[in-house]
Structures are given as C-alpha cells and as structure tokens.
Amino acid sequence: MNTADIIIVSVIAAIVAGIVAFMKKQKKNGSGCAGCSGCSKAKSCSSIKK
C-alpha cells in the first residue's frame, strides 16, 4: 500500500466511525426512530412523540 491508499482507507474509517458514533448518540438520546408512521410497533410504542 502506498501513502494515498492509507489516506483513503483512513478517511473512510473515520467517516464510518463518525456515523456509528452519531447513531449511538441518537439512540442514547431516545431519537433513534424516524417516527410512528409505517412502524409495525406503533400501537405498543411508549414514545412521547406520538
């Protein structure tokens, strides 16, 4: 691998890590879903946002 390959792989890894961290933060804050419309569990949902 040359320097350009290492840089590209590092950038891709950083983007993936950022997406995972963002998703974990959203889930921790309770805003992990897109809403109740079309959700199969909407009737049993305890979400305040109904």
C-alpha positions in Angstrom: 0.0 0.0 0.0 1.2 3.4 -0.8 0.6 6.7 1.0 -2.6 7.6 -1.0 -4.2 4.2 -0.2 -3.5 4.6 3.5 -5.0 8.1 3.5 -8.1 6.9 1.6 -8.7 4.0 4.0 -8.2 6.3 7.0 -10.7 8.8 5.7 -13.3 6.0 5.1 -12.7 4.5 8.5 -13.1 8.0 10.1 -16.4 8.5 8.3 -17.7 5.1 9.3 -16.7 5.7 12.9 -18.4 9.1 12.9 -21.6 7.6 11.5 -21.6 4.9 14.2 -20.9 7.4 17.0 -23.7 9.7 15.7 -26.2 6.7 15.6 -25.2 5.7 19.1 -25.7 9.2 20.4 -29.1 9.4 18.8 -30.2 6.1 20.3 -28.9 7.2 23.7 -31.0 10.4 23.5 -34.1 8.4 22.5 -34.4 9.7 19.0 -33.4 6.6 17.2 -36.5 6.1 15.1 -37.9 8.1 12.2 -41.4 8.3 13.6 -44.5 6.2 14.0 -45.9 6.3 10.5 -45.3 2.9 8.9 -43.9 1.4 12.1 -45.1 -2.1 12.9 -44.8 -1.4 16.6 -46.6 1.9 16.6 -49.5 0.7 18.8 -47.3 -0.6 21.6 -44.8 2.3 21.4 -44.3 4.3 24.6 -42.9 7.2 22.7 -43.9 10.7 23.8 -43.8 11.9 20.2 -47.0 10.0 19.2 
